[in-house]
């Protein structure tokens, strides 16, 4: 009797689904409910509710993400056009495209590479349209996206160590990043939103693989200067010629007024360049003319590299400290689950999740290369898995390879008698190259293993640059 009355109240209240035991299941079916039978104890009932909440949260997050992407597509410059596998128009972010443009896009579908974008130009009525095309999979269906933007020709080519991005290119790279797909921004979202509108220089600090370049893109995309270019200066690749261009050429991004200039790998900036950058920034009021962003790799618990300390204090930089992946172990399952959904769509898989042993191994691993390594491992796991769940045996195999790459220690092996030969500098350089080989070329990991700073490591590897006097 109580069950009948309870079911009647639920039906009057608009409820459609009942999860219950055998007696209630039978009555609920008779009353037209979608009824699901629970045959075991209260633990199963709790698990069922927990799973229902998790599924609801997942759908809510997907709806929010779809609304966000729809808003981004409508507010970005240019028009985003999506064609289905038959070349028919599936979506246009803004106005319906001209039939002649549609015909052109259809004709270029066979030219789009499977894993990289296709870029080309279309000229119509004296206007140039720059088109960036991608292949896209949604479940089992194939789609083709085209971002069309009016552009001036010729476009500026990038120099060694100096790259330029407009809003569309920066947005595309950020939206395809692990930070965006997995929601890994976490608590940084608030800080980025607060700092982005300001004029003050920003120093982004974090270990290798924590996504410093993506955070720089996020700051640019949310700033008032988003309509001007983003110039990325790689301090590890700077030559005298490029440095001269940066400070003395009329077309330098430092002379463009509203430009955003991002100096990455600041810890590898040669001392003479560091002094010149600081002098120009302070003497010409550079931070008021352009937006300055900096990033540097720093190991948790160790002092900041010298160039970082000097510029951070002298320019009054706001600081963003990016968390390591190991400091967010409790979030690993949700980060992995969200990125798994993206990989399923990209690779045409239908993997549900990880078995308990696999999840435990991911939680226990140290992730020395942080999000970059985590993303790479997940891609490999999804590629290797042909079942509904990623098994612990596959995770163990992949992580064993990662350990050999990041944790092998050449210093632990005894040196052969007479192996060290040559001058002291030659012996030091030999040890540096051996350590770099052992850590897969990761300079931060090599410096940590050798007990020196990345700046010292860079100077040993580039003696001609540190020894050459400034002209």
N, C-alpha and C positions, 0 to 999 in steps of 0.2 A: 504493500500500500504506500509506504513512504517513497519507494522508488518511482511508482506511477505519478505521485504528486510532484516529486522533484523534476521528473522529465517534462511534465506538463508546464511547470513554471519556466523551465529552460526554453521550451518551444515558444511560449508566449514572449519570452525575452529576446527571441530572435536567434538563439543559438542553433547551430547546424550540425555540430560534431560532438560525439560522446566517446570517451575512452573509458572502458569499464570492465567489470567482471562478467561472468556468463549470464547471470540472471538479468542484470541491467542491459547487457548487450542485446538479449532477445527482445526485451520490451522496447528498447530504443529503436531497433529495426522495425518493429510493428508500428511505431509512431512516426516513421519516416526520417529518422536521424541517420547521418553517416556514422555508423558505429564501428569502433575498433576494439577488438577483444584483447584483454590482458589476462593471461592464463597463470602468471606466477605472482609472487608476493609484492609487498609495498615498494621494494627497491625498484622493481620494473616500472611501477607506476611513476616513481620519482624520475627515473631515467627517461621515460616517455615525455613527461612534461619538460624536462631539461632539454631534450632534443627538439621539442616543438618550439620552445623559446629561442633556441639557437638558430633554427631554420627561419623563424620570424625575424630575428635580428639580421640574419644574412640578407633576406629579401629587402628589409628596410634599408640596409646599407647599399644594396644594389640600386634601389630606386633613387636614393640620394645621389649616388654616383652618376646615374643616368641623367638626373636633373642638372647636376653640375656640368657634365660634359655637353649637354644640350645648351646650357647657358654660355659655356666657353665657346662653342662652335658659332653661336649667334653674335657674340660680342667681339670676337677676334677679327682682325683685318682680313679682307678677302672673303672668298666663298668656299665652303667645303662641300664637295659633291660626292655622293656614294652611288656606284653602279653595282647591280647584282651580277651573277655569273653569266647572264644572258645579255649584259650590257644595258639593261633597262634602269632608269632612274629610280633609286631606292630612297634617296634623301638629299635634300639641299638645305644647307644651314640658313641661307638668305633667299634671294630671289631665284626663281626658276631659271636655269641656265639657258643661254641662247642655243637653238638647235644645231648651229654650225660648230659651237664649242663641244656640245655633247657628242657629235659625230667624230670630232677629233679625239676626244677622250676614249671613245669606244675603239678607235683604230690603234691606240697606244696600249691597250690592255695586254696584248701578247708580249710587249717589250718590258713589262714590269718584272723585275727580278723577284724570286721567291722570298728572300730575306732582307733585302735592302731597298731603299727608295729609288724611284726613277725621277729625274728632274729634267724638264725641258721648257722651252718658251713658245708662246703662241703670239703672233702679231696680227692685229686686226684694227683697221682704221687708224693707224698711227700710234696705237697703244700696244705695249708689250705686257703679256701676262706670264708670270712665272708659275709653273705648275709642278707640284711635288706629289708623286703618286705612290701608293703602297698597296700591297695585297693584304687582305684581312680575312680571317676565318671567324665565323660565329657558329659554333657547333659544327655541323657537317657542311654548311654552306660557305661559299666563297664570295667575297665582296671586294670592290676596288675603290679606294678613297683617293680623291684628287683635291688638293688645296690650291686654289687659284688666286693669285695676288698680283695686282698691277705693280710693275717694277720698272725702274730705269735701267737702261743698258748703256755701257757695260757695267756689270757688278764688280765691286772691288774684290780682287783675289786675296786670299790669305797669305801671309808671310810665315816663315818658319818661326814657330813660337808665338804667333799673333793671329788670332781668329776673330771673325766678326759674325754676329748673329742678329737677326731681326726678331721681332716679337713672335712671329709664327714659328720660326725655327727653334727658338728657345722653348716655346710652349710644347712643341712636338717632342723635343728631347726630354723635357720634364715629365710630360704625361706618360711617356713610355718607360720611365725610370722605375726602379723598385720602390722608391719613396712614394711615388704617386699611386702605383698599382696596389701596393700592400697596405697603404695607410700608415707607413712607418714614420711619418712626421711626428705623430704623437704630441707630446707636450711642446715640441718646437713650433707647432702651428701658431700658437698665441704669440710667441716671441717674434717669429718672422712677420706676422701681420702688424705687430707693434713697431718693429724696426723699419720695415720696408718704406713707409712714407717719409722717413726722416732724411736729412742731408748728411748726417755724420758718417764717417768711414766705418766700415764693419770688418771685424777680424773673425773669421770662421776657423775654429780649431777642432781637431779631432784626429783619431788614429787613421791609418790608411784604410780605405774602404768604407768609411762612415758617410760618404755621400756629400762631401763639401761642395763639389761643383754643382750638384743638384740644388743645394740650399742657396747657393749664389744665384742660380737661375730663378728660384722662387722669389728671392728678394727683388730681382730685376723685374719679374713679371707683375709683382704687386706694388711697384713703385710708380710715382707720377711720370718717370722718365721712360716708360715702357715703349713709347712711340719712337724713341731714338735707339740707335744700335747698342748692343752689348759687345764690348771688346774684351777678349780673354787673352791675357798675357801669361804665357807659361815661363816662369822664371828659370826653370831647369833647362830651357832651350834657348835662352837669350844669347845672342852674339853681339859683338861691338856694333856691327852694322845695323842690326834691328833695334838695339838700344838707342843708337843715334837717330834712327827714323822716329822712334817713339817720342823723343824729346825735342827734336829740331825740325821735323818735317811739317809743312803747313797742313798736310792731310792727316796728321796724327790724331788718334781718338782723344788724346789729352787736350786738343785744341778745339773740340767740337761742341763745347758748351754744355749741352744737356745729355751727353753720352754717359754710359755706365762702363767703367773700366775695372775689370776683375783680374787681380794678380794672384795666380795660383802657384802652389809649391814655393811659397815665400821663403821657407827655411833653406832653399837651395840658391837663393839670390846671392851673387858674388858681392863681396864687401864694398867694392868701388861703386857698383850699381846701387847698393843700399844707400850709400851716402848721397849719391846724386838724386835719387828718388826723394829722400827726406828733405834735401835742400830745395828742390823744385817745389815740393808740396808746401813747405812752410813759407818760402819767399814769394811765391806767386799765388798764394791762397787757392791752391788747386782743389781742395775738398769743397770749396764753394762753387767752383765752376763745373766740375764733373763729379759723379757719384763714384766713390772709391770703395771697392770690395777687395779683401785679402783673404787668403786661406793658407793654412800651414798644417803639415802632419806633425803631431806631437804625441808622444807616448804617455799614457796615463801615469801620473805619479812622478814624472821627470820634469826638470826645468824646461821652460820654453826656449827654443833656439834664439840666438842673439838677434838676428834681423827682426824676428817677431816681437821680442821684448822692446826693442828700440822704436820701431814704427808704431806699435800699439800704444806706448806711453806718449811719444812725441806728437802723434796725430789725434790722440784722444779717441781711439776706436771703441765703438760698442763691440762687445764680445759675445759670440755664439759658440758655446761648447757643445759639440755633438756627442751624444752618448754612444758608447760601444754596444755592440750587439750582446755581448755577454752580460752587460748590466741590465738587459731587458729580457732575461730568460723567461719570465712569466708571460711575456707577450709572444714568444716564439710560435706557439701553436696557432694563434690567430693570424700572425704575419704569414706563416707558411700556408695556412688555409686560403687566405685571400690571393696570394700569389699563385697557388695551385689552380684556382679557378681561371686565372688569366692564361696560364700555361695550357690548361685543357682546351681553351678556345683557340689558342695559337697553334697547338700541335695536333688538334683533332682527337684528343684523348678524353676518357670519361673516368678519371681516377677520383675516388671518393675522398680518400685521405690516407693516413698512416696507421699501420698496426701499432699496438702499444710499445713493442720493442723498438721500432723505428723512431717513434716520438721520443722515447727515453734517450736514445743515442744522440738525437739532434739537440736535446736539452743539455746533455753532458759535455758536448764538444765545446772547445774554447773559442772558436771562430776568430783566429788571429787577424784575418783580413776582412772581418766584419760583414757588412751588408753585401759588398761585392762578392765575397766568397759564398755567402748564404744563397744569394741569387743564382750563382753558377752551379752550386751543388744541387739546388732544387731543379734547375733545368736538366741537369744530368740524370737525376733520379726519375723525373717524369719521362725522359727519353728512354731510359732503360726498362721502365715498368710496363708490363703488358697485362696486368691484372687490375682489379678494382681498388686494391690497396697497395701502397708502397710498403714492401716488406723490410723487416729489420736486417735481413741478410744483404740486401742491396745497399742499404744505408751503411752497413758496416764496411762493405767493400769500397764504396766511394770515399767514406771518411778515412779509411786506411791510406788511400792514395793522397788525400789532403794532408794527413799527418806526415807522410814521407816528404811531401813538398815543403811544408812550413815548419816542421819540427826536427828534421834531421840536423844534427849538429856536427860539422866537420871538426870542430875543436875537440870533440870527445874522442876522436880516433887518434891513437899515438902516431906521431910522425916517424917516418922511416929515417934511419941514421943517414946524415948527409943530405937529407931532402932539401933543407933550407940552404940556398946558395945565392950569391950575388950581394949587392949592396943592401943596406938596411931599408932604403926606400923600395928597392925591388922586392925584398922579402915581404914588406908590408903590403905592397900592391898585389903580390901573388896571393896573400892571405885574404885580401879583400875580394878578389875575383873568385876564389874558391868558395867563400861564404855567399857571394851573390849567386853563384851557380846552385848552391844548396837550397837557397830560399826562392828560387825561380825569378831572380832579378829584382826582388823587392828591396829597395835601398833602405827603407825604414827598418825592416826586419833585420837586414844585414848589419846596419849600424848598431841596433840594439844588441845583437849577438856579439859584436866585436867590442862593445862597451865604449863606442865613440858617438859623437853627434852626426846627424846627416850632413851638416855643413862640412865637418872634417872629412867625412867619406867623399863628398863631392869634390873637395879640393885635392884629395889624393888621386881621384879619377880624372880630374881636369887640371893638371899642373900648369899647362900652357896658359890657361885663362887667368889663374890666380897669380902667376908670375909676371904676366905682361903688364907693364905700366899703362895707365890711362893716357890716351893721346889728348 
